[in-house]
Amino acid sequence: IETLSTTGKIAVAGTKDTDAGILDGIVSGSPRWSGALRQVATWGAGLKISSKGTAFDAAGTFSFTLTGMFTPGPTGLALTASATVTGGSGTYNHAHGTLRVRGIASVAPGSTRSTFDLTGTLRYRRNRS
């Protein structure tokens, strides 16, 4: 995930970040999934974060909300969070589920990159033609 813009300093309560990133992996046992995401994250007190966003690939989109907390680590800020999928379109029509989010956000000077792993179950009705 890459931070595209920010309204202030990262980790300061009230600061909003607009992030985008590449998603690559397996969704609910499907073949390899390759897509992207966009989210707007708001920093809270004590390194807490919440966001709303959309993930998408060629087959459709799904919306999510995320809440979590960062803790300082040796290579950056470690995130532990939960993402709730709140709907979708296309193949992901009526998507719902909860994903565990873990990873590291770089705090190196000039770096806005973060890497996260998402695990859990995403349920949706496949469109039948």
C-alpha angles and dihedrals in degrees: 000000000000125000108235099182141354136196094215143334119337113253094022112124112255096022113133123208126193109211135184131184151159120264118202128170143062123320116203094332094308122138117279110314122212122181146113142251140214124196142168110220126194121204117224132190120300096019093301117149137191129185145175121209153143130243119199145177134171091285099053147288141280129199125221145180121210133197125180151121136252123217124194113257137175095268102029142306113328114218126209111179148144124231120200116203107220106183144321150203137230111008089356094057110153091008117177138163146107125262129194112225123202132163150100130285112204118236095184114132110272094009121119096167126119133178122208137175119217120200131173140073129306115192125195140150114253113228111244120210 
